Amino acid sequence: FAVKAGIKVCFDLAGPFVVKRYKNEFRSWLPGHIDILLGNREEFQALTGIRSDDRETLSAASDMARILILKRGKNGCLVGEYNNAEEVLQVAEVKGEAVETVDTTGAGDAFAAGLLYGLFTGRSILSSAEFANLLASLIVTVAGCDYEALEEKKLFRKLFCEGL
């Protein structure tokens, strides 16, 4: 329905165990049904069977979606944009934020929220990924995924003063 209506669809692989269990279903359903695919290294490796190099792993999934984002925790993320499975438009590294980790609960969800916020407010995919990395890095500095405990100044400064 969303694809027919011209609505962009973002899908998060959700966990290595999910990908391992439903790999064949994902490989058959995802192509042509989503625009952006999110996953961490282990999830993309489980989906593709490629374990050598992040760029190669991403390339092996290029038929899954037009935009692929491989989350790498404190090392940021890798953003791949593909016109189709054979044509790479760009693969870019987006740096992460170095922080003291307290609790990783909700880091992936924070990343997705930051990415979608950036896209919904008209930012580029790379700018949105930069904000996603920032939000994910901030949420791991507090216990229990407590957004109210975040240092709002960093978020506001990045969004409104430094720009994304």
Residue pairs with C-beta under 8 A, 6 or more apart in sequence:
2 8
2 9
3 9
3 32
3 33
8 35
8 36
8 119
9 33
9 34
9 35
9 36
10 34
10 35
10 36
10 37
10 38
10 112
10 115
10 116
11 30
11 34
11 36
11 37
11 38
11 65
12 38
12 39
12 108
12 112
13 19
13 26
13 37
13 38
13 39
13 40
13 43
13 44
13 47
14 43
15 43
16 40
16 42
16 43
16 46
18 43
19 26
19 39
19 43
19 46
19 47
20 46
23 46
23 47
26 47
26 64
27 47
27 64
30 37
30 64
30 65
31 63
31 64
31 65
34 64
34 65
35 65
35 66
35 67
36 65
36 66
36 67
36 68
36 69
36 115
37 61
37 64
37 65
37 67
37 68
37 69
38 69
38 71
38 108
38 111
38 112
38 115
39 47
39 68
39 69
39 70
39 71
40 70
40 71
40 72
40 73
40 108
41 54
41 57
41 70
41 71
41 72
44 50
44 57
44 58
44 61
44 68
44 70
45 51
45 57
47 61
47 64
48 57
48 60
48 61
49 60
50 56
50 57
50 60
51 57
54 70
54 72
54 78
55 78
55 80
55 91
57 70
58 68
58 70
58 78
58 80
58 91
59 80
59 88
59 91
61 68
62 68
62 80
62 82
62 84
62 85
62 88
63 84
63 85
65 82
66 81
66 82
66 83
67 79
67 80
67 81
67 82
67 125
68 79
68 80
68 82
69 77
69 78
69 79
69 80
69 115
69 129
70 77
70 78
70 80
71 77
71 108
71 111
71 136
72 78
72 96
73 96
73 107
74 96
74 97
74 98
74 99
74 101
74 137
75 95
75 96
76 93
76 94
76 95
76 96
76 129
76 133
77 93
77 94
77 96
77 111
77 129
77 132
77 133
78 91
78 92
78 93
78 94
79 90
79 91
79 92
79 93
79 94
79 125
79 126
79 129
80 88
80 90
80 91
81 88
81 89
81 90
81 91
81 125
82 88
82 89
83 89
92 126
94 126
94 129
94 130
94 133
95 130
95 133
96 133
96 137
97 133
97 134
97 137
97 138
98 137
99 137
99 138
99 140
99 141
100 141
101 140
101 141
102 140
102 141
102 142
102 143
103 140
103 142
103 143
103 144
103 145
104 140
105 144
105 145
106 139
106 145
107 136
107 139
107 140
108 136
109 145
110 132
110 135
110 136
110 138
110 139
110 145
111 132
111 133
111 135
111 136
112 132
113 132
113 135
114 128
114 131
114 132
114 133
114 134
114 135
114 136
115 128
115 129
115 131
115 132
116 128
117 128
117 131
117 135
118 127
118 128
118 129
118 130
118 131
118 132
118 164
119 125
119 128
123 131
123 164
127 164
128 164
130 164
131 158
131 159
131 164
134 154
134 155
134 158
135 155
138 150
138 151
138 154
138 155
139 145
139 147
139 150
141 150
142 149
142 150
143 149
158 164
